[in-house]
Amino acid sequence: MLSAGAIAAGVRAGELSPLAVVEEAVDAARRLDSVLHFLEELDAGTALRLAREVDPAGLLAGVPFLVKARTPPESPILERLLAAGAIPIGTATRARPGPGSQTYGWNGREYTRNPWDVKRSPGGSTAGGAAAVAAGVVPLATGGDSGGSLRIPASFCGLVGFKGTYGRVPRAVGRGLGGLTTAGVIGANLGDVMLATSVVSGPHRLDPTALPHWPVPILAEGPWRVAYLPTLSQYAADPAVDQLIRNRLSVVDVIDVPLKLLPTDDAWQVLSALDAGRGVAAADVQRARAVRDHNHTALADLFNVVDALVTPTTLTVAHGYDQYDENIIVGDPCWAFNVTGHPAVSVPVGLLDGLPVGAQVVTPYGDDATALAVAKRLLVELPRPGIVA
């Protein structure tokens, strides 16, 4: 599958048929879903109809994509992708509702598998979308990130997962009381993710307090000063993951700067309950707010010295497709930046025993462009996985 940018450019130039592109994606989805189990539902009829009707002038004209299951149909992200000419071919798996780790996908019968190794999970909760993008079925998939749901699968599958500053992409439910979730996309190409994020950004009638429209930035070249932390808590990264990322950091200037964040586990649970409309004691809310305020200040002090903070996105490579409970802390580096709302992007930085390793780049609140610029410097182009369209 071509990149989203290349597809749209080809459609605009009359060199590509949107119908042919979508037919290819639908065919690939049918063939590979029996192995990877990434689909909740394939809607070929609607996809082919939209392909015949697409306006070739759209910024994403003819680009097939998958929608994360249980995404409200009125979501601004869907409305704006459709308006730009992108074509949904169906819905992709996510984890089952409920507590516990969300780093897997489930279609009601089978676990979603990772194209790099079908014994492994693609991560989650944007599981099916990540598996399909990594396999080359579609160049983009939608998701939401409350605790790493875009970044964790990006790390496991060797993709780009971008959680913009809180409010970067409007949501159908508007601004949550807890302020954890940012809608977004996952893609195989950094430029595609930036373009799609720009297309869907800006206030919407359902979320008028979303941040202003975000034009696609021209990424600066650096040089970049970064702080690197292999962990943000008591949970250590796999030494081999840590070493691979340290080796990749030779392309930037690493500065040793202390950072002391308060643990975010309890605060995240309280804020998640607020977002879900569940009752929370006032004292718990105050404690969560104190954690958020302390960590905001600590990060502001850090970013007075460096341009970005880099961490492993996940503490290990992809775990077994059904081993999420045993690996509940694998996405521990992600949670803190949902609590604070900072921009964070995961990009692949290499392979470990044939499985992707992702590095997470975090920058000051609102400075999404620097996060992406540093991520571009760190990004390593990976070979294709074992299963591809």
C-alpha positions as CSV (number, residue, x, y, z in Angstrom):
1,M,0.0,0.0,0.0
2,L,1.3,3.5,-0.9
3,S,1.4,6.2,1.7
4,A,-1.7,8.3,2.2
5,G,0.1,11.3,0.7
6,A,1.1,9.4,-2.4
7,I,-2.4,8.1,-2.9
8,A,-4.0,11.5,-2.6
9,A,-1.4,13.1,-4.9
10,G,-2.0,10.3,-7.5
11,V,-5.8,10.7,-7.3
12,R,-5.5,14.5,-7.7
13,A,-3.2,14.1,-10.7
14,G,-5.5,11.5,-12.3
15,E,-2.8,8.9,-12.1
16,L,-4.6,6.7,-9.6
17,S,-8.2,5.5,-9.5
18,P,-9.7,5.8,-6.0
19,L,-11.9,2.8,-6.8
20,A,-8.9,0.7,-7.6
21,V,-7.1,1.8,-4.5
22,V,-10.1,0.9,-2.3
23,E,-10.7,-2.4,-4.0
24,E,-7.1,-3.3,-3.3
25,A,-7.5,-2.4,0.4
26,V,-10.7,-4.3,0.7
27,D,-9.2,-7.4,-1.0
28,A,-6.2,-7.2,1.3
29,A,-8.4,-6.9,4.4
30,R,-10.4,-10.0,3.4
31,R,-7.2,-12.1,2.8
32,L,-5.3,-11.1,5.9
33,D,-8.1,-10.8,8.5
34,S,-8.3,-14.6,8.6
35,V,-4.7,-14.6,9.9
36,L,-4.4,-11.3,11.9
37,H,-8.1,-10.9,13.1
38,F,-7.9,-7.1,12.9
39,L,-11.5,-6.4,11.6
40,E,-14.6,-6.0,13.7
41,E,-16.6,-5.4,10.5
42,L,-15.7,-4.9,6.9
43,D,-18.0,-2.5,5.0
44,A,-16.9,-3.0,1.4
45,G,-20.2,-1.8,-0.1
46,T,-20.0,1.6,1.5
47,A,-16.3,1.9,0.8
48,L,-16.7,1.2,-2.9
49,R,-19.6,3.6,-3.2
50,L,-17.6,6.4,-1.6
51,A,-14.7,5.6,-3.8
52,R,-16.9,6.1,-6.9
53,E,-18.2,9.5,-5.5
54,V,-14.9,10.9,-4.1
55,D,-13.9,14.5,-4.9
56,P,-10.3,14.1,-6.3
57,A,-9.4,17.5,-5.0
58,G,-9.5,16.4,-1.3
59,L,-6.3,16.4,0.8
60,L,-6.8,12.7,1.5
61,A,-8.8,11.8,-1.7
62,G,-9.1,8.1,-2.2
63,V,-7.1,7.2,1.0
64,P,-8.6,4.0,2.6
65,F,-8.6,3.8,6.4
66,L,-10.0,1.8,9.3
67,V,-12.1,3.2,12.1
68,K,-11.5,2.1,15.7
69,A,-14.5,0.0,16.9
70,R,-17.1,1.8,19.0
71,T,-16.1,5.2,17.6
72,P,-19.3,7.4,17.5
73,P,-20.4,7.9,13.9
74,E,-20.8,11.6,14.5
75,S,-17.1,12.0,15.7
76,P,-15.4,15.0,14.3
77,I,-12.4,12.9,13.2
78,L,-14.6,10.8,11.0
79,E,-16.5,13.7,9.6
80,R,-13.3,15.6,8.7
81,L,-11.5,12.6,7.2
82,L,-14.6,11.9,5.0
83,A,-14.7,15.5,4.0
84,A,-11.1,15.4,2.9
85,G,-11.9,12.4,0.7
86,A,-10.6,9.5,2.9
87,I,-12.6,6.3,2.7
88,P,-13.4,4.1,5.6
89,I,-13.4,0.4,4.7
90,G,-14.7,-0.8,8.1
91,T,-14.1,-0.9,11.8
92,A,-11.0,-2.3,13.5
93,T,-10.7,-4.4,16.7
94,R,-9.9,-3.0,20.2
95,A,-9.7,-4.5,23.6
96,R,-12.9,-5.7,25.4
97,P,-14.5,-3.2,27.7
98,G,-13.5,-3.4,31.3
99,P,-10.6,-2.9,33.7
100,G,-7.1,-4.3,33.2
101,S,-4.5,-4.0,30.5
102,Q,-5.8,-2.9,27.1
103,T,-2.7,-4.0,25.1
104,Y,-4.5,-6.5,22.9
105,G,-7.4,-6.7,20.4
106,W,-10.4,-9.0,20.2
107,N,-12.9,-9.5,17.5
108,G,-15.4,-11.5,19.6
109,R,-13.8,-14.9,18.6
110,E,-10.0,-14.4,18.2
111,Y,-7.3,-12.2,19.5
112,T,-5.8,-9.7,17.0
113,R,-2.2,-10.7,15.9
114,N,0.9,-8.7,15.1
115,P,2.1,-8.9,11.5
116,W,5.7,-9.1,12.8
117,D,4.9,-12.3,14.6
118,V,1.5,-13.9,14.8
119,K,2.2,-15.2,18.3
120,R,2.5,-11.6,19.5
121,S,0.0,-8.8,20.3
122,P,-0.2,-5.7,18.1
123,G,-0.8,-3.7,21.3
124,G,-3.9,-1.7,22.1
125,S,-6.3,-0.5,22.4
126,T,-5.9,0.6,18.8
127,A,-5.1,-3.0,18.1
128,G,-6.8,-3.8,14.8
129,G,-5.9,-0.5,13.2
130,A,-2.2,-1.0,14.1
131,A,-2.1,-4.5,12.7
132,A,-3.8,-3.5,9.5
133,V,-1.5,-0.5,8.9
134,A,1.6,-2.5,9.7
135,A,0.5,-5.2,7.3
136,G,0.0,-2.6,4.5
137,V,-3.8,-3.0,4.3
138,V,-4.4,0.7,4.8
139,P,-2.0,3.6,5.4
140,L,-4.0,5.1,8.3
141,A,-6.3,4.1,11.2
142,T,-8.1,6.2,13.7
143,G,-7.9,5.8,17.5
144,G,-8.0,7.6,20.8
145,D,-5.3,7.8,23.4
146,S,-6.2,7.8,27.1
147,G,-3.2,5.9,28.4
148,G,-1.1,5.0,25.4
149,S,-3.7,3.5,23.1
150,L,-2.1,5.1,20.0
151,R,1.5,4.9,21.1
152,I,1.7,1.4,22.5
153,P,0.5,-0.3,19.3
154,A,2.8,2.0,17.3
155,S,5.7,0.7,19.4
156,F,4.7,-3.0,19.1
157,C,4.0,-2.7,15.3
158,G,6.8,-0.4,14.1
159,L,4.5,2.5,13.3
160,V,4.0,6.2,14.1
161,G,1.5,6.9,16.9
162,F,0.9,10.6,17.7
163,K,-0.9,11.9,20.8
164,G,-1.1,15.6,20.2
165,T,-1.4,18.1,23.0
166,Y,-4.7,17.6,24.9
167,G,-7.5,19.0,22.7
168,R,-5.5,18.9,19.5
169,V,-8.2,16.8,17.8
170,P,-11.9,17.5,18.7
171,R,-14.0,14.6,20.1
172,A,-17.7,13.9,19.8
173,V,-18.1,14.0,23.6
174,G,-16.2,17.3,23.9
175,R,-13.7,18.1,26.7
176,G,-13.7,15.4,29.4
177,L,-13.8,16.3,33.0
178,G,-10.6,14.3,33.6
179,G,-8.9,15.5,30.4
180,L,-7.1,12.2,29.5
181,T,-8.2,11.3,26.0
182,T,-6.9,12.8,22.8
183,A,-8.3,11.5,19.5
184,G,-5.8,10.8,16.7
185,V,-4.4,8.5,14.0
186,I,-1.8,5.8,13.7
187,G,0.2,5.4,10.4
188,A,3.2,3.9,8.8
189,N,4.5,7.3,7.6
190,L,5.2,10.3,9.8
191,G,4.1,12.7,7.1
192,D,0.8,10.9,6.7
193,V,0.1,11.1,10.4
194,M,0.9,14.9,10.4
195,L,-1.3,15.5,7.4
196,A,-4.3,13.6,8.8
197,T,-3.9,15.2,12.2
198,S,-3.9,18.7,10.6
199,V,-7.0,17.7,8.5
200,V,-9.0,16.7,11.6
201,S,-7.8,19.4,14.0
202,G,-9.6,22.6,15.1
203,P,-12.7,23.4,17.1
204,H,-15.9,21.6,16.2
205,R,-19.5,22.2,17.1
206,L,-19.4,19.1,19.3
207,D,-16.1,20.2,20.9
208,P,-15.9,24.0,20.6
209,T,-13.1,24.2,23.2
210,A,-10.7,22.1,21.1
211,L,-7.4,23.7,20.2
212,P,-7.2,25.9,17.1
213,H,-6.6,24.4,13.7
214,W,-3.1,23.0,13.4
215,P,-1.4,23.5,10.1
216,V,1.1,20.8,8.9
217,P,4.3,22.1,10.4
218,I,7.6,22.5,8.6
219,L,9.9,20.5,10.9
220,A,13.0,22.1,12.1
221,E,16.3,20.3,11.7
222,G,17.8,20.9,15.1
223,P,20.3,20.4,16.6
224,W,18.2,18.9,19.4
225,R,19.0,18.7,23.1
226,V,17.1,15.8,24.8
227,A,16.9,14.2,28.2
228,Y,16.6,10.4,28.2
229,L,14.9,8.4,30.9
230,P,14.6,4.6,30.6
231,T,11.8,4.6,33.1
232,L,9.5,7.1,34.8
233,S,8.6,4.8,37.7
234,Q,9.8,1.7,39.6
235,Y,9.3,-0.4,36.5
236,A,12.4,-0.8,34.5
237,A,12.7,-1.2,30.7
238,D,14.1,-4.4,29.3
239,P,17.8,-3.8,29.2
240,A,18.0,-4.6,25.5
241,V,15.2,-2.1,24.7
242,D,17.0,0.5,26.8
243,Q,20.3,-0.1,25.0
244,L,18.8,0.0,21.5
245,I,17.3,3.4,22.2
246,R,20.5,4.7,23.8
247,N,22.4,3.7,20.7
248,R,19.9,5.5,18.5
249,L,20.2,8.7,20.6
250,S,23.7,9.2,19.1
251,V,21.9,11.4,16.5
252,V,20.9,14.0,19.1
253,D,22.6,15.7,22.1
254,V,21.7,13.9,25.3
255,I,21.9,16.0,28.4
256,D,21.7,14.6,31.9
257,V,18.8,16.5,33.6
258,P,17.0,15.2,36.7
259,L,13.3,14.8,36.6
260,K,11.1,13.7,39.5
261,L,7.5,13.0,38.5
262,L,5.0,12.0,41.1
263,P,3.4,8.5,40.4
264,T,0.4,8.9,38.2
265,D,-1.3,5.5,38.6
266,D,-3.8,6.7,41.2
267,A,-4.3,10.1,39.5
268,W,-5.0,8.4,36.2
269,Q,-7.7,6.2,37.7
270,V,-9.4,9.2,39.3
271,L,-9.3,11.2,36.1
272,S,-10.5,8.2,34.1
273,A,-13.5,7.9,36.4
274,L,-14.3,11.6,35.9
275,D,-14.1,11.2,32.1
276,A,-16.5,8.2,32.4
277,G,-18.9,10.1,34.5
278,R,-18.4,7.9,37.6
279,G,-18.5,9.3,41.1
280,V,-15.2,10.4,42.6
281,A,-14.5,11.7,46.1
282,A,-13.5,15.3,46.3
283,A,-10.4,14.5,48.2
284,D,-9.3,12.0,45.5
285,V,-9.9,14.7,42.8
286,Q,-7.7,17.2,44.8
287,R,-4.9,14.6,45.1
288,A,-5.1,13.9,41.3
289,R,-4.9,17.6,40.6
290,A,-1.9,18.0,42.9
291,V,-0.1,15.2,41.0
292,R,-1.0,16.9,37.7
293,D,0.2,20.3,38.9
294,H,3.4,19.0,40.3
295,N,4.3,17.1,37.1
296,H,3.4,20.1,34.9
297,T,5.9,22.1,36.9
298,A,8.6,19.5,36.9
299,L,8.3,19.1,33.1
300,A,8.3,22.8,32.6
301,D,11.6,23.0,34.5
302,L,13.0,20.1,32.4
303,F,12.0,21.8,29.1
304,N,13.8,25.0,30.2
305,V,17.0,23.0,29.7
306,V,16.2,20.5,26.9
307,D,14.0,20.5,23.8
308,A,12.5,17.1,24.4
309,L,12.2,14.2,26.7
310,V,12.8,10.7,25.3
311,T,11.7,7.4,26.9
312,P,11.0,3.9,25.7
313,T,7.4,3.9,24.5
314,T,6.9,0.4,26.0
315,L,9.1,-1.4,28.5
316,T,9.4,-4.5,26.3
317,V,8.8,-5.5,22.7
318,A,5.4,-7.0,21.9
319,H,4.1,-9.6,24.4
320,G,2.1,-12.7,23.5
321,Y,-1.3,-12.0,22.0
322,D,-3.1,-13.2,25.1
323,Q,-0.5,-12.2,27.7
324,Y,-1.8,-8.7,28.5
325,D,-2.5,-9.3,32.2
326,E,1.0,-10.6,32.8
327,N,2.4,-7.5,31.1
328,I,0.0,-4.9,32.5
329,I,2.8,-2.4,33.1
330,V,4.3,-2.6,29.6
331,G,3.0,0.8,28.6
332,D,3.9,2.5,31.9
333,P,6.0,5.3,30.2
334,C,2.8,6.5,28.4
335,W,0.3,7.2,31.2
336,A,2.0,10.3,32.7
337,F,1.5,12.4,29.6
338,N,-2.2,11.7,29.4
339,V,-2.4,13.1,32.9
340,T,-0.5,16.2,32.0
341,G,-1.7,16.5,28.4
342,H,1.7,17.0,26.8
343,P,2.3,16.0,23.1
344,A,3.9,12.6,22.8
345,V,4.8,10.6,19.7
346,S,6.1,7.1,19.3
347,V,8.3,6.2,16.3
348,P,10.3,3.0,15.5
349,V,14.0,3.1,16.3
350,G,15.0,-0.4,15.4
351,L,14.4,-4.1,15.8
352,L,15.1,-6.4,18.7
353,D,15.1,-10.1,17.9
354,G,13.0,-9.2,14.8
355,L,10.4,-7.1,16.7
356,P,10.0,-3.3,16.6
357,V,11.1,-1.0,19.4
358,G,9.5,2.4,19.8
359,A,10.9,5.5,21.3
360,Q,8.5,8.1,22.8
361,V,9.3,11.8,22.3
362,V,7.6,14.4,24.7
363,T,7.8,18.1,24.4
364,P,6.3,21.2,26.0
365,Y,2.6,21.6,26.1
366,G,1.4,22.9,22.7
367,D,4.8,22.3,21.0
368,D,3.7,19.3,18.9
369,A,6.0,20.3,16.0
370,T,9.2,19.9,18.1
371,A,8.0,16.4,19.2
372,L,7.6,15.4,15.6
373,A,10.8,17.0,14.5
374,V,12.8,15.1,17.2
375,A,10.9,12.0,16.4
376,K,11.8,12.4,12.7
377,R,15.5,12.5,13.6
378,L,15.2,9.3,15.7
379,L,13.0,7.4,13.4
380,V,14.5,4.3,11.7
381,E,12.8,2.9,8.5
382,L,12.1,-0.7,9.2
383,P,11.9,-3.6,6.7
384,R,8.4,-5.0,6.0
385,P,7.0,-7.4,8.6
386,G,6.5,-11.1,8.0
387,I,2.9,-10.7,6.9
388,V,2.1,-8.0,4.4
389,A,-0.7,-7.2,1.9
